[in-house]
Amino acid sequence: MRKRTILLIVVLSIFLVMVSVIVLGGYLWVNGDAKEEYTNTTIIEDE
């Protein structure tokens, strides 16, 4: 029973991460300026 509970928690957490990534990606894609700012900051951080 405990294994099943742990598996359920893992599946739910993965699902939540996927949903949040999709929502964030869609939000950045809709707002072109936000997307450009995001890519600029990541490029600066890499250098």
N, CA, C and O atoms as CSV, one atom per row, in Angstrom:
chain,resi,resn,atom,element,x,y,z
A,1,MET,N,N,0.837,-1.207,0.000
A,1,MET,CA,C,0.000,0.000,0.000
A,1,MET,C,C,0.871,1.257,0.000
A,1,MET,O,O,0.562,2.238,-0.677
A,2,ARG,N,N,1.949,1.215,0.758
A,2,ARG,CA,C,2.819,2.395,0.842
A,2,ARG,C,C,3.470,2.664,-0.517
A,2,ARG,O,O,3.581,3.819,-0.927
A,3,LYS,N,N,3.900,1.614,-1.216
A,3,LYS,CA,C,4.521,1.805,-2.535
A,3,LYS,C,C,3.554,2.499,-3.488
A,3,LYS,O,O,3.940,3.385,-4.249
A,4,ARG,N,N,2.297,2.084,-3.433
A,4,ARG,CA,C,1.292,2.680,-4.325
A,4,ARG,C,C,1.128,4.164,-4.011
A,4,ARG,O,O,0.990,4.977,-4.925
A,5,THR,N,N,1.143,4.524,-2.738
A,5,THR,CA,C,1.005,5.937,-2.341
A,5,THR,C,C,2.188,6.753,-2.848
A,5,THR,O,O,2.012,7.856,-3.367
A,6,ILE,N,N,3.397,6.208,-2.695
A,6,ILE,CA,C,4.604,6.909,-3.157
A,6,ILE,C,C,4.542,7.096,-4.671
A,6,ILE,O,O,4.855,8.171,-5.182
A,7,LEU,N,N,4.138,6.047,-5.383
A,7,LEU,CA,C,4.033,6.116,-6.844
A,7,LEU,C,C,3.034,7.192,-7.250
A,7,LEU,O,O,3.280,7.950,-8.188
A,8,LEU,N,N,1.911,7.260,-6.547
A,8,LEU,CA,C,0.882,8.262,-6.850
A,8,LEU,C,C,1.432,9.670,-6.653
A,8,LEU,O,O,1.181,10.557,-7.469
A,9,ILE,N,N,2.182,9.877,-5.569
A,9,ILE,CA,C,2.771,11.195,-5.296
A,9,ILE,C,C,3.762,11.568,-6.396
A,9,ILE,O,O,3.773,12.706,-6.866
A,10,VAL,N,N,4.592,10.611,-6.806
A,10,VAL,CA,C,5.589,10.870,-7.857
A,10,VAL,C,C,4.899,11.245,-9.164
A,10,VAL,O,O,5.287,12.210,-9.821
A,11,VAL,N,N,3.874,10.480,-9.539
A,11,VAL,CA,C,3.143,10.747,-10.785
A,11,VAL,C,C,2.486,12.126,-10.735
A,11,VAL,O,O,2.526,12.874,-11.712
A,12,LEU,N,N,1.885,12.458,-9.599
A,12,LEU,CA,C,1.228,13.759,-9.460
A,12,LEU,C,C,2.231,14.900,-9.550
A,12,LEU,O,O,1.955,15.922,-10.178
A,13,SER,N,N,3.391,14.733,-8.926
A,13,SER,CA,C,4.401,15.801,-8.962
A,13,SER,C,C,4.925,16.000,-10.385
A,13,SER,O,O,5.119,17.133,-10.824
A,14,ILE,N,N,5.155,14.896,-11.104
A,14,ILE,CA,C,5.613,15.001,-12.499
A,14,ILE,C,C,4.545,15.711,-13.336
A,14,ILE,O,O,4.866,16.567,-14.161
A,15,PHE,N,N,3.283,15.355,-13.123
A,15,PHE,CA,C,2.178,15.967,-13.854
A,15,PHE,C,C,2.114,17.464,-13.576
A,15,PHE,O,O,1.913,18.263,-14.491
A,16,LEU,N,N,2.284,17.842,-12.311
A,16,LEU,CA,C,2.248,19.261,-11.944
A,16,LEU,C,C,3.394,20.019,-12.605
A,16,LEU,O,O,3.205,21.139,-13.081
A,17,VAL,N,N,4.579,19.417,-12.637
A,17,VAL,CA,C,5.736,20.066,-13.267
A,17,VAL,C,C,5.472,20.267,-14.756
A,17,VAL,O,O,5.739,21.340,-15.298
A,18,MET,N,N,4.944,19.232,-15.421
A,18,MET,CA,C,4.642,19.336,-16.856
A,18,MET,C,C,3.634,20.448,-17.119
A,18,MET,O,O,3.810,21.245,-18.040
A,19,VAL,N,N,2.583,20.501,-16.313
A,19,VAL,CA,C,1.541,21.527,-16.490
A,19,VAL,C,C,2.130,22.921,-16.298
A,19,VAL,O,O,1.852,23.830,-17.081
A,20,SER,N,N,2.946,23.090,-15.253
A,20,SER,CA,C,3.528,24.413,-14.987
A,20,SER,C,C,4.462,24.833,-16.118
A,20,SER,O,O,4.491,26.004,-16.497
A,21,VAL,N,N,5.232,23.874,-16.664
A,21,VAL,CA,C,6.138,24.183,-17.775
A,21,VAL,C,C,5.336,24.594,-19.010
A,21,VAL,O,O,5.692,25.554,-19.693
A,22,ILE,N,N,4.257,23.868,-19.292
A,22,ILE,CA,C,3.414,24.190,-20.457
A,22,ILE,C,C,2.776,25.569,-20.284
A,22,ILE,O,O,2.733,26.359,-21.226
A,23,VAL,N,N,2.282,25.853,-19.080
A,23,VAL,CA,C,1.646,27.154,-18.816
A,23,VAL,C,C,2.670,28.276,-18.954
A,23,VAL,O,O,2.393,29.302,-19.575
A,24,LEU,N,N,3.856,28.079,-18.374
A,24,LEU,CA,C,4.904,29.099,-18.451
A,24,LEU,C,C,5.346,29.293,-19.900
A,24,LEU,O,O,5.521,30.427,-20.346
A,25,GLY,N,N,5.526,28.199,-20.637
A,25,GLY,CA,C,5.924,28.285,-22.044
A,25,GLY,C,C,4.881,29.015,-22.875
A,25,GLY,O,O,5.223,29.850,-23.713
A,26,GLY,N,N,3.615,28.707,-22.649
A,26,GLY,CA,C,2.540,29.377,-23.372
A,26,GLY,C,C,2.486,30.856,-23.038
A,26,GLY,O,O,2.241,31.690,-23.909
A,27,TYR,N,N,2.717,31.179,-21.768
A,27,TYR,CA,C,2.696,32.580,-21.332
A,27,TYR,C,C,3.823,33.358,-22.001
A,27,TYR,O,O,3.613,34.474,-22.475
A,28,LEU,N,N,5.016,32.774,-22.041
A,28,LEU,CA,C,6.154,33.450,-22.670
A,28,LEU,C,C,5.941,33.551,-24.181
A,28,LEU,O,O,6.332,34.539,-24.802
A,29,TRP,N,N,5.314,32.514,-24.774
A,29,TRP,CA,C,5.107,32.515,-26.222
A,29,TRP,C,C,4.088,33.586,-26.613
A,29,TRP,O,O,4.249,34.250,-27.637
A,30,VAL,N,N,3.040,33.756,-25.803
A,30,VAL,CA,C,2.014,34.773,-26.088
A,30,VAL,C,C,2.627,36.165,-25.965
A,30,VAL,O,O,2.367,37.037,-26.794
A,31,ASN,N,N,3.443,36.373,-24.929
A,31,ASN,CA,C,4.094,37.672,-24.728
A,31,ASN,C,C,5.488,37.627,-25.354
A,31,ASN,O,O,6.441,37.162,-24.728
A,32,GLY,N,N,5.603,38.110,-26.590
A,32,GLY,CA,C,6.882,38.050,-27.294
A,32,GLY,C,C,7.983,38.814,-26.570
A,32,GLY,O,O,9.127,38.362,-26.517
A,33,ASP,N,N,7.635,39.982,-26.008
A,33,ASP,CA,C,8.631,40.787,-25.301
A,33,ASP,C,C,9.189,40.019,-24.113
A,33,ASP,O,O,10.399,40.016,-23.883
A,34,ALA,N,N,8.311,39.368,-23.359
A,34,ALA,CA,C,8.746,38.600,-22.186
A,34,ALA,C,C,9.687,37.478,-22.630
A,34,ALA,O,O,10.669,37.182,-21.949
A,35,LYS,N,N,9.388,36.857,-23.769
A,35,LYS,CA,C,10.226,35.767,-24.268
A,35,LYS,C,C,11.611,36.293,-24.626
A,35,LYS,O,O,12.618,35.662,-24.304
A,36,GLU,N,N,11.668,37.453,-25.294
A,36,GLU,CA,C,12.963,38.029,-25.663
A,36,GLU,C,C,13.767,38.378,-24.414
A,36,GLU,O,O,14.966,38.107,-24.346
A,37,GLU,N,N,13.107,38.978,-23.431
A,37,GLU,CA,C,13.786,39.314,-22.175
A,37,GLU,C,C,14.329,38.056,-21.516
A,37,GLU,O,O,15.456,38.045,-21.021
A,38,TYR,N,N,13.531,37.002,-21.509
A,38,TYR,CA,C,13.923,35.745,-20.867
A,38,TYR,C,C,15.173,35.170,-21.536
A,38,TYR,O,O,16.118,34.772,-20.854
A,39,THR,N,N,15.176,35.126,-22.879
A,39,THR,CA,C,16.332,34.571,-23.590
A,39,THR,C,C,17.560,35.448,-23.387
A,39,THR,O,O,18.669,34.933,-23.246
A,40,ASN,N,N,17.377,36.772,-23.371
A,40,ASN,CA,C,18.512,37.675,-23.163
A,40,ASN,C,C,19.153,37.445,-21.799
A,40,ASN,O,O,20.379,37.395,-21.694
A,41,THR,N,N,18.342,37.307,-20.757
A,41,THR,CA,C,18.887,37.112,-19.412
A,41,THR,C,C,19.618,35.779,-19.316
A,41,THR,O,O,20.666,35.698,-18.677
A,42,THR,N,N,19.081,34.732,-19.942
A,42,THR,CA,C,19.746,33.429,-19.867
A,42,THR,C,C,21.080,33.473,-20.602
A,42,THR,O,O,22.060,32.888,-20.141
A,43,ILE,N,N,21.125,34.162,-21.742
A,43,ILE,CA,C,22.378,34.270,-22.501
A,43,ILE,C,C,23.420,35.019,-21.671
A,43,ILE,O,O,24.584,34.623,-21.626
A,44,ILE,N,N,22.999,36.099,-21.018
A,44,ILE,CA,C,23.926,36.882,-20.189
A,44,ILE,C,C,24.448,36.023,-19.037
A,44,ILE,O,O,25.639,36.055,-18.727
A,45,GLU,N,N,23.565,35.263,-18.410
A,45,GLU,CA,C,23.966,34.407,-17.285
A,45,GLU,C,C,24.961,33.345,-17.739
A,45,GLU,O,O,25.899,33.026,-17.008
A,46,ASP,N,N,24.768,32.794,-18.934
A,46,ASP,CA,C,25.687,31.768,-19.437
A,46,ASP,C,C,27.086,32.334,-19.633
A,46,ASP,O,O,28.075,31.656,-19.355
A,47,GLU,N,N,27.176,33.570,-20.109
A,47,GLU,CA,C,28.496,34.181,-20.306
A,47,GLU,C,C,29.036,34.666,-18.967
A,47,GLU,O,O,30.137,35.214,-18.908
